[in-house]
Amino acid sequence: MALAPSIPLLEPHVELPTDDELPGLSSLLDERWVWETFCENLGQPQEIPHRIRPRQIRYAPGKRAMVSYIAEWNRDEWVEEDQFAAECDADGSTRFFHYPDDPALPGLRSAASAVEAQDLVTRYVPVTPSVVRVEAVRYRPMTRAVLRHTARWRKSGGGRISLFVRVMPPDKLPRLLTAWDLAEQSGFVLPKLMGSWNEGGVVWMNKIRGSTVRKRIQAGRAPEPGLLIDAVARLWSAPLKDGQGQAMNVKQGYRSTHGLFSHILKDDDDALSVLESLGSDLKPFAAAWQPTALAHNDFYDDQIILTRERDLALVDFEEIGPGDPLLDVGNLLAHQRWMSQSGAAREACGDYRRRFRAEALARFGWKEDDLNLREAYCLFRLSTNPFRRLSPKWRDQTVKGLLLAKGALAASD
């Protein structure tokens, strides 16, 4: 039966797995339920959105699920957006979130308001702007947001500064500041910490101009692998002090990822067979893993910018803490292997991966099997992305990722 014209469609259409212990899961991608929930919480807008786009899911099978959405209105040559999210729990309760109102991010509402942002910048950043323009870059309900504040000294012309604003639960801010201190021990240029509002969980950093290493790889103009290794190796060789930074939890990472796959692929015997085969190698690795050095812990090409001055800058570093240099390299290799199989510039990504791997092995004398195991673990974790990002083809893409992880275990280049 066709939907009434007053109910916007959810596009693209995505199939979710069934979950008998979480009956509300199916509602999260039901057009009528989503629209009625939107209107119940915000009132029906004068104009119906062109569409509502499901963007991301956070899902713990049998416990809870949250889907983030973007409502879109076509405005000739531009699109107006409104971000919101809905969460369901196993007890049947639901919660609704509407950007920028988020109880876990108390500073977000003020940081997202142009009027209040001007006051915040004046108070916490060493500039006194006459106007501040605010743009939302990224929002993850209950977790974090990234905004851009463009501050001007005069309303027309004059001085201008572009700031990236990270908003987080206030109790997470000390970890970011610690990671920033640790990152200074690397060979990368870092954003400058321009100011912080501790009670709101808000940090301002300057914008670093340049292009990401990922874009440079795809364009065939990537920096030599040795330059990246030089920079991150300085972090690996820095003193590792007890209690400094938060260590990776590889065991929990394996357990949660395996639990998700076991549920969402439960009707695919072939996929479960691949999952079981991977587990025979990855489970004992994850159980036995221990940190050996200070490490980035989320190291890959899209976190690094080649500046206009030809310096390498690190723009995301909040995971720095006790870790494993081989896992840092394995993570970059995993991203490159993934992109060598899909997306743009496959050949360039595959070539860069091979060169980076050869350089790391030659320089540090690591065993190939040890690096292969870590690349496979990182591919295993990356394989959650199609589902988490609600790709319409998430099932096929997830299985493809698991097969890539299995292939990495036996790789020789």
C-alpha positions in Angstrom: 0.0 0.0 0.0 1.4 3.4 -1.0 2.3 5.8 1.8 0.3 9.0 2.3 2.0 12.0 0.6 2.4 13.6 4.0 4.8 11.0 5.1 8.4 11.4 3.8 10.1 8.3 2.7 13.2 6.9 4.3 15.8 6.8 1.6 17.8 4.8 0.9 15.9 1.7 1.9 17.8 -0.5 4.3 16.9 -3.9 5.7 17.8 -4.5 9.4 18.2 -8.0 10.9 15.4 -9.3 13.2 15.9 -9.2 16.9 13.3 -10.9 19.1 14.8 -9.4 22.2 14.6 -5.9 20.8 11.2 -5.6 19.0 11.6 -1.9 18.6 14.5 -2.3 16.2 12.2 -2.7 13.1 10.5 0.6 14.0 13.7 2.6 13.6 13.5 2.2 9.8 9.7 2.3 9.5 8.7 5.5 7.6 5.5 6.1 9.5 7.0 5.4 13.0 10.0 7.7 12.3 7.8 10.5 11.0 5.3 10.3 13.8 8.1 10.3 16.4 9.6 13.3 14.7 6.3 15.2 14.8 5.4 14.1 18.4 8.7 15.6 19.6 9.1 18.6 17.4 5.7 19.3 16.0 4.8 18.9 12.3 6.7 21.3 10.2 4.9 23.6 7.8 6.6 21.9 4.9 7.2 18.1 4.7 10.8 17.1 4.1 11.8 15.9 0.7 13.2 12.8 2.4 14.6 11.5 5.7 18.0 9.8 5.3 19.0 7.2 7.8 22.7 7.8 8.3 24.2 5.6 11.1 23.2 2.9 13.6 24.7 2.1 16.9 23.5 -1.4 17.8 24.0 -3.8 20.7 22.0 -7.0 19.8 19.3 -7.7 22.3 20.0 -4.5 24.2 19.6 -1.3 22.4 19.8 0.5 19.0 20.0 4.1 18.0 19.6 5.4 14.4 20.7 8.9 13.4 18.7 10.6 10.6 18.9 13.7 8.4 15.6 15.3 7.3 16.2 17.1 4.0 14.3 19.9 2.3 15.2 20.8 -1.3 15.7 24.6 -1.6 16.5 25.1 -5.3 20.3 24.8 -5.5 20.8 23.8 -1.9 19.5 21.4 0.7 18.3 22.4 4.2 19.0 19.7 6.8 17.8 18.8 10.3 19.5 16.1 12.3 17.8 13.9 14.9 18.1 10.4 16.3 15.8 7.7 17.9 16.9 5.0 20.3 15.0 1.9 21.5 15.9 -0.3 24.5 15.1 -3.9 25.3 12.6 -2.8 27.9 10.5 -1.2 25.2 11.4 2.4 26.0 12.4 4.9 23.3 14.4 8.2 23.4 14.5 11.0 20.9 17.4 13.3 20.2 17.4 16.5 18.2 20.5 18.5 17.2 21.8 20.5 19.1 19.9 19.4 22.2 21.9 16.5 23.6 22.0 15.7 27.4 25.4 14.1 27.1 26.9 17.1 25.3 26.0 20.1 27.5 28.1 22.5 25.5 26.7 21.7 22.1 23.6 24.0 22.1 25.7 27.0 22.9 28.5 26.1 20.6 26.0 25.5 17.7 24.3 28.9 18.2 25.9 31.7 16.2 24.9 34.2 18.9 26.1 32.2 21.9 29.2 30.9 19.9 30.4 34.5 19.6 30.3 34.9 23.4 32.1 31.6 23.9 34.8 32.4 21.4 35.3 35.8 23.1 35.5 34.2 26.5 37.7 31.1 25.8 39.7 31.9 22.6 42.1 34.8 22.4 40.1 36.7 19.8 37.2 39.2 20.0 35.1 38.6 16.9 32.2 40.8 15.7 30.5 37.9 14.2 30.8 34.0 14.2 29.5 31.7 11.6 28.7 28.2 12.7 28.7 25.0 10.6 28.0 21.5 11.7 30.6 19.1 10.4 29.8 15.9 12.3 27.4 14.8 15.0 27.1 11.5 16.9 24.3 11.6 19.5 25.5 11.2 23.1 29.1 10.9 21.9 30.6 13.8 20.1 30.2 16.6 17.6 32.5 18.6 15.4 31.7 22.1 14.3 33.4 24.9 12.4 33.5 28.4 13.8 34.5 31.1 11.4 35.1 34.2 13.4 35.4 37.7 11.8 36.7 40.9 13.3 34.4 43.0 11.2 31.1 42.1 9.5 32.5 42.8 6.0 36.1 42.2 5.2 38.8 42.4 7.9 40.4 39.6 9.8 39.0 36.1 9.9 40.0 32.8 11.6 38.5 29.4 11.0 38.4 27.1 14.1 37.4 23.5 14.4 35.3 22.9 17.5 35.1 19.5 19.2 32.2 18.9 21.6 32.2 15.9 23.9 30.9 14.8 27.3 32.9 16.9 29.8 34.4 13.9 31.5 36.0 13.0 28.2 37.8 16.3 27.7 40.8 15.4 30.0 41.5 12.4 27.8 41.7 14.6 24.7 44.0 17.1 26.4 46.3 14.2 27.5 46.3 12.8 24.0 47.2 16.2 22.6 50.2 16.4 25.0 51.3 12.9 24.0 50.9 13.7 20.3 53.4 16.4 20.6 56.0 13.7 21.0 55.4 12.5 17.4 57.0 14.0 14.3 53.6 15.4 13.1 52.5 19.0 13.1 49.4 19.4 15.3 46.5 21.7 15.4 47.0 24.5 18.0 44.8 24.2 21.1 43.1 27.7 21.0 40.9 27.3 24.0 38.6 25.1 26.0 35.4 25.3 28.0 35.8 22.5 30.4 32.3 22.5 31.9 30.7 22.3 28.4 33.2 19.8 27.0 34.2 22.1 24.2 37.7 22.6 22.6 38.7 25.0 19.9 41.6 24.2 17.5 42.9 26.0 14.5 42.2 24.7 11.0 45.2 23.2 9.2 45.1 23.9 5.5 46.1 21.2 3.1 44.8 17.9 1.7 44.5 14.6 3.4 47.1 11.9 2.6 44.1 9.8 1.4 43.3 12.3 -1.3 46.9 12.5 -2.2 47.2 8.8 -2.6 44.1 8.7 -4.8 45.5 11.5 -6.9 48.8 9.7 -7.3 50.7 12.4 -5.4 51.2 10.8 -2.0 54.1 11.5 0.3 56.6 8.7 0.5 55.7 6.0 3.1 58.9 6.6 4.9 57.9 10.1 5.8 54.8 8.9 7.6 56.7 6.2 9.3 59.4 8.7 10.4 56.7 10.8 12.1 54.7 8.1 13.8 57.9 6.2 14.9 58.9 9.2 17.1 55.6 8.6 19.0 56.4 4.8 19.3 59.8 5.6 20.8 58.6 8.1 23.3 58.6 6.9 27.0 55.5 4.9 28.0 54.5 6.0 31.5 52.1 4.1 33.7 48.6 5.7 33.6 49.4 8.0 30.8 46.7 7.8 28.1 44.0 5.2 27.7 45.2 1.8 26.4 43.5 0.0 23.5 41.1 -2.8 24.5 41.8 -5.3 21.7 40.0 -8.1 23.5 36.8 -6.1 23.9 37.1 -4.9 20.3 37.2 -8.5 19.0 34.4 -9.6 21.3 31.9 -6.8 20.5 32.6 -7.1 16.7 32.2 -10.9 16.7 29.0 -10.6 18.7 27.6 -8.1 16.1 28.5 -10.2 13.1 27.2 -13.4 14.8 23.8 -11.7 15.0 23.5 -9.7 11.8 24.8 -12.6 9.7 22.9 -15.3 11.5 21.0 -16.4 8.4 24.0 -16.7 6.2 25.8 -20.0 6.8 28.7 -19.2 4.4 29.4 -15.9 6.1 29.3 -17.6 9.5 31.8 -20.1 8.3 34.2 -17.3 7.3 33.6 -15.7 10.7 34.4 -18.9 12.5 37.6 -19.4 10.5 38.7 -15.8 11.3 38.0 -16.4 14.9 40.4 -19.3 15.1 43.2 -16.8 14.5 41.8 -13.5 15.8 40.3 -14.6 19.1 43.6 -16.0 20.7 45.4 -12.9 19.3 43.0 -10.5 20.9 43.0 -12.5 24.2 46.8 -12.4 24.5 47.5 -8.9 23.1 49.2 -6.4 25.4 50.4 -2.9 24.7 54.1 -2.6 23.9 54.6 1.2 23.3 52.9 4.5 23.0 50.9 4.4 19.8 48.3 6.4 17.8 45.7 3.5 18.0 43.6 4.8 15.0 46.3 5.5 12.5 45.3 5.8 8.8 45.6 8.1 5.8 42.5 10.2 6.3 43.8 11.4 9.7 46.9 13.0 8.2 47.1 16.2 6.2 49.9 17.3 3.9 50.0 21.0 4.5 50.8 23.8 2.0 54.2 23.9 3.5 54.7 20.2 2.8 54.6 19.2 6.4 52.6 16.2 7.7 49.9 17.2 10.2 47.9 14.9 12.5 44.3 16.1 12.9 42.8 13.3 14.9 44.8 12.0 17.8 42.4 11.5 20.8 43.1 7.7 20.8 46.8 8.0 21.5 47.9 5.9 24.5 49.5 2.5 25.2 49.2 0.4 22.1 51.1 -1.5 19.4 53.2 0.0 16.5 52.3 -3.0 14.4 48.6 -2.3 14.9 49.1 1.3 13.8 50.7 0.1 10.6 48.2 -2.7 10.2 45.3 -0.2 10.5 46.7 1.9 7.7 47.3 -1.2 5.6 43.7 -2.3 6.3 42.2 1.0 5.1 44.3 0.9 1.9 43.4 -2.8 1.2 39.7 -2.0 1.7 40.0 1.0 -0.8 42.0 -1.1 -3.2 38.9 -3.3 -3.6 36.2 -0.6 -3.9 35.9 3.1 -4.5 38.1 5.5 -6.4 41.7 4.9 -7.4 41.9 1.3 -6.5 45.2 0.7 -8.2 46.8 3.7 -6.5 45.6 2.5 -3.0 46.8 -1.0 -3.6 50.2 0.2 -4.7 50.6 2.5 -1.7 49.7 -0.2 0.7 52.3 -2.5 -0.8 55.0 0.2 -0.6 54.0 1.2 3.0 54.1 -2.5 4.1 57.5 -3.2 2.5 59.0 0.0 4.1 57.7 -0.9 7.6 58.9 -4.5 7.4 62.3 -3.5 6.1 62.8 -0.8 8.7 61.8 -2.6 11.8 62.4 -6.2 11.0 58.9 -7.3 12.0 57.7 -10.8 11.1 55.3 -10.8 8.2 52.9 -13.1 10.1 52.7 -10.7 13.0 51.8 -7.7 10.7 49.4 -9.9 8.7 47.5 -10.8 11.9 47.1 -7.2 12.9 46.0 -6.1 9.4 43.4 -8.9 9.5 42.2 -7.7 12.9 41.8 -4.2 11.7 39.9 -5.3 8.5 37.7 -7.4 10.8 36.8 -4.3 12.7 36.5 -2.2 9.5 34.0 -4.7 8.2 31.4 -3.2 10.6 31.3 0.0 8.6 28.8 -0.9 5.9 26.3 -2.0 8.6 27.0 0.9 10.9 26.6 3.4 8.1 23.4 1.7 6.9 24.5 0.9 3.4 21.7 -0.7 1.5 24.2 -3.4 0.5 25.6 -3.9 3.9 25.3 -7.7 3.9 27.4 -8.2 0.8 29.9 -5.6 1.8 30.3 -7.0 5.2 31.0 -10.5 3.9 33.4 -9.0 1.4 35.3 -7.3 4.3 35.5 -10.5 6.2 37.0 -12.3 3.2 39.5 -9.4 2.9 40.5 -10.0 6.5 40.9 -13.7 5.8 43.0 -13.0 2.8 45.2 -10.6 4.8 46.2 -13.5 7.1 48.1 -15.2 4.3 49.3 -12.1 2.5 52.9 -11.9 1.3 52.8 -8.4 -0.1 
